[in-house]
Amino acid sequence: MERFDIIVVGGGMVGAATVLGFAKQGKRVAMVERQAPKPFSPEQPMDLRVSAISPLSVSLLKSLKVWDDVLSMRLCPYRRLETWDHPDCRIRFTSCSMNLSELGFIVENRILQLALWHACGKQPNLELFCPTNILSIKRTGNNHHKVELDNGDVLYCRWLVGADGANSRVRDYANIGVTAWDYRQHCMLVTVKTSLSQQDITWQWFTPDGPRSFLPLPGHHSSLVWYDSPSRIKQLRGMSPEKLRYEILTHFPQELGDVEVIQQGSFPLTRRHAQRYFNNGVVLLGDAVHTINPLAGQGVNLGFKDVDALLDLVADAGIGWLNNSVLAAYERNRKPDNLLMQMWMDIFYCGFSNDISSLKLLRNLSLMLAEKSGSLKIRVLKYAMGY
């Protein structure tokens, strides 16, 4: 039987950042995770799951002293971003226009997770329970949470943090409902080796069937994102690498160049938002509280903003951090921003993923005007980057 101030369930990027931040504040903390990330070696193939990390997320990772570890492994900066429907109506963003060295970084999720785990291992007041599964979560008479693990360990805490993903068990335990709807599309991720050298641009081309996106990776590699109907994605997933290559070259723009398919996977697109962010000493972060259309790669950035807000509020509260007012302030801080980002991604996605003639004319005209809008375009970019 072990007692902690806080137990974080989920050791992904958001969960590991949360538990590390609390440990650095002097809390006695634990992290429960089913599977540890594999160690890194430069010869390993690229992971399928990658994220577009914003400058604000980089600032959080620097404050947690993990960014240098990420840099020592691998990542790819991007300095340009383009979006278009018709090839002649593009909106372009550059890091130079914002006086930045880059707009962000494309990083494999496992690299970020691994760097955070390395830092977690150096914290004497942080205990990791992995690999293990939760058998049960119960509330005790003194308003603590009791977590029983399948390895026989029994843990107690005053705060239980759910960073255990979209199908959060912690959220269910806290009796927090979700509002959700299905986009009726699937998203296919394809890691490819390109004929072109490493690029510093990420782009999205909108088609009536859904967007096609390009995210640069180190060397002659990139991650392609293909949105389409569930039946079409199922068909693509059943193809041989050579046949899939032909389909990519046929249905992606010429900017891509020739490719060699390395690996692929897919998942359905579903929007979720928790009806509450906390309840009775349980607090939710990241995908446990919100999932968003991955269109602009904002998912993990929103999760890191959750972490940053909660850590700041707890630090500001000092010895009174256990007060429910801290969690209420966290919800007030993050809920409007998360809902607003979800709304704008839905408007953008639904507005472009169709073939309605009048709407097509309007959106291409809008892109042309936005490209020439100067300061307005900069404000849009700042919002997309989380500022």
N, C-alpha and C positions, 0 to 999 in steps of 0.2 A: 504494500500500500504506500503510494507516494502522493504528496500534496504539492500543488503548484498554484501560483497566482493565476496563470493563464495556460490553457491547453489549446493549441491550434490543430485542427483536424484538416489535413491536406498539406502535402509538402511540395506542391508545384511552385511556380514562380511567385504567385501572390502569397500563398501560405508561408513559404520560406522567408520572403521579405518581411512579413508580419512578425513572425516569431523572432527573427533576427533583430528587428527594430525594438521589440519589447525587451529582449535580452540586453541590448545596449542601454536601455533605460534602467537596468538593474532589477527587472522583474525575474522571478523564478518561473521558467516557462518550459513547456514540453511541446513537441511536434509529433503527431501520429501520422504515419504514411505507410501505404501498402508496399511500395516498391521504390528503391533508391535509383537515382539516375546512374547510367553507366559512366565509368571514367572516360576521360577524353584522350584521344590520340589524333594527331594530324592526319593519319592515314584513313581514318574512319570516313565512310560516306556521309554526305549531308543528311541531316534529319529532315523528315517530311514536314514537320510542324515548325514554322518560323513566325516571327513577329516583327512588325515595323515599330521600332522603339523610338519614341519622341524625345526631344531634349529634356522635357520635364521628367520623364521616366529615368533618363540618364542621370539627372540631378539627384533623384532619390537613391539610385544605385551607388552613386559616388558618396552620398552621405552615409550609406551603409558599408562603405569601404569594400565594394565588390567589383566596381567597374574595371579596375586595372586587371583583375583576374579574367574578366570577359575579354578584354583586349589581348591578353596573352594567349587566348585560344583562337577563335576566328569569328569574324563578322564582316559586313559589307556596308560602308556608308553610302547614302544616296543624297545627291545634291540637286536633282531635278525631278519634277513630278509632272506628268501630262495626263489629261483626261479628254476624251473626245467621243463623239457619236459619228458624225461625218468627218472624214479625214481633214477637211479644210476648215473645220470649226473646232479648234482645240483651245483649251485653257492650259497655260504653262506656268509652273512655279519654279523658282530657283532659290538656292540658299543665298546667293549674292544679293538678291532683292531684300533679304532680311538681315544682311550683314552677319550671316552665320557661315561656319565652315562646312556644315552639312544640314540637311533637313531632318535627318534621323539615321537610324541604322537598321538593317535587316539582320536579325540574329536568330539562330536556331533556339527553340524553346529550351532544349536540354542544356545548351551552353549557359543560358541565364540561370536555370535551376541549379546547375552544377556549381557555378560561381557562388551562389547564395548558400548552398550546402557547405562548401568549403569554409565560408565565413562562420556558419552556424557551428561547425565542429570546433572552432576556437573559443567559443563562449562557455565558460565554466558553469554558468547558471542556466544553461540550456541543455535539455535532455531529449534525445531523439529516440523514438520508438518505431523501428523499421527493420525488417518487414513485419508488419502485423496488421490484423483487421480488428475492427471494433465489434465486440459481441453485443454490447448493450450500453445505453446511456440513460442514466436515471438522475432525478433530483433528490437530494438528501434533505433531512429534516432541518439542517442549518442553512438551507438555501445554496448549498454547493452543488456541483455536478460530479457525478460518479461515472467514470468511463472504464468499462471492463474490456480487456483485450484478449485475443485468442491465444496469446502466449502466457496467460495467467496473471499478467500485471493488472493491478487495479489503481486507477489514478483519480485524484480529486482536484477540483479547481474552483475558483470563484468566478472566473469568466471562461466561457467556452466559445471559441472562434471557429466559425464554419468557413473554410476556404477549400471545400471539397467538391467544387465543380457544380455544373448545371443540375445534376441529379442529387443535390446535397442531402445527405442523411441528417446532418446537423440541423438543416432548415426544417426537415420533417419533425425532428425531435422538439424543436421550438414552436411547433404548430403555426408556422408562418406560411401562408398561402402564396401562390404565384399567379400572375396574369400572363398568359402565353398565347401566341398564335404562330401557326406554321406558314412559312413563306411559299410552300409548295414547290420548292426548288432544292436541289442538292448542290453541294460545292465539291468539286474535284481538285485535289492538289497533285501536281506533277513536278517532281524534281528532274531537271534535264541538264545535260551538258550541252553547251552552246558552241556554235562555230565562231562566235564573237568573244573577245576577251572580256574581262570583268567590266561591267558598265556602272555608271553612277546615277542611273535613272530608274524610276519605277513608273509604270503607266497602266491605265485602265481604258479599255475600249468597250463601249456599250453596244450591245446588239439586242434585237427584239427577244432573243432567247435568254439573255442574261449577259453580264459582263465577262470579259476576258482580261486577265491581269498578269503583269510581269513584275516580279520582285528579284532584284539582283542578289547573287550570292558570290562568295569569294571564288576567284579564278574563273574558269570557263563554265560556271554553273548558274542556274537560276531556278526560282520556284514559279511555276505557272498556276494560275487559279482559273478554273473553268466552271461557271455557273450554268446550270441547265435543268431541264425536267428530270425527275427521278428516273424515268425510263431511259432517257438518253445517257445519263451518267452511268447507269447500270450497264448499258451497252458498251460504253467506252471502257469501263473497268474490266470487261471481259475480253478485251482485245489484247493481242500480242504487243510487245513493245514497238515492233516495226509498224504494225497497223495503227497503233495509237499515234506514233510519230507522223504518219501520213495525215491523220485526222487533225492533229495540231497544226501542221503546216497549211492545211486547207482552211481551217477555221480561225486561225490567229493572223494578225496583221503582219505585213512584210518586215516591220521593225524587228521582229523576233529573230529572223535568220534561221539557219538549219539547226536541228537539235537531235540529241540522242536521249531517249527516255531511260532514266535511272530507276525511279520508283514512283508509285502513285497510290492514292487513297482518297476516300470521300466521306462526307458526312451531311446530314440533312440540315437545312437552315431553319432555325426556330428562334423566335424572340421570346424572352422571359424577363419578368421583372417582379421581384418579391414585393408583397404588399406591405411588409415592414422590414426594416433593416436590423432590428434587435427585438428581443423579448426575454424578460426574466434572466438577465445575465448571459444571454446568447447573442452574438453579433455575427453578421454575415458580411463577406467581402468577395469581390471578384465575380466569377461566374456563378457562385452560389446565390448572389443577389441580383445579377443582371447578365443576360447574354444579349449580344448585339449582332446585327448583320456584319460579317467580317469585311465588308466592302472597303473600308478605309484603314483596316488594320488597327482599329482603336480598342479592341477588346482588352488586351493586357494593359494598355495605357490607362484605361478607365479603372482597371483593378489596382494598378499602382497608385492612382490618385486616391482610391479608397484607403489604401494602406497609409499613404502620406497624411491624409486628413485625420485618420484615427490615431496615429502615432503622435501627431502634433497636439491633438486635443487631450490625450492622456498625459503628455508631458506638461502641458499648461495647467492641468488640474492638480498636479503635485500629489500630495498624500490623499486627496479626495477623488482620485481617479475612478474608484469603484461606484461612484454615484451615477444613477441612471441618467442624470442630466448630461453627462459626457456622451453617452450613446445617443441620446435624443439630439444633441448638437451634431454628432456624426451624421445622423440621418438627414437633418436639415441641410447640412453642408453638401452631401453627395447626391441625394435623391433628385433634386432639380437638374443638376448637371447631367446625370446619367439618363434621365428621361428626355432631356433636350437632345442629347447626342443620338439616342435611339430614334427620336422623331425625325431629325434631319437625315439620318441614314435611310430611314424608310421612305421619306419624300424623294430623296435622290435616287434610290433604288427603283421605286415604283414609277417615278417620272421618266426614267430612261429605259427601263426594261420592257418596252412595248413598241408596237409599230403603228401607232395612231398618227396619221399624217399631220393633223393640226398641232398635236403635242410635239411631234418630231421637229416641225418648223420652229416652234416656240423654244424648245430646249437648245437647238443649234444657234438660234439668234441670241439666246441668253448666254451661251458659252462665248460667242463672238464679242458680245458687249462686256462680259466679265473679263475677257482677256485684255481689253483696252481700258479697264476701269481704274487702274492705278492703285490708289490707297485702299479701295474696297476689296480688291483682289488680295492685298496683303492681310487685311482683316480676316478674310475667309481662311487664308492659310494659317494664320495664328490660331484661329478657332480649331481647325483640323489638327493642329499640333498640340492642342491642350492649353493654350494661353488664354 
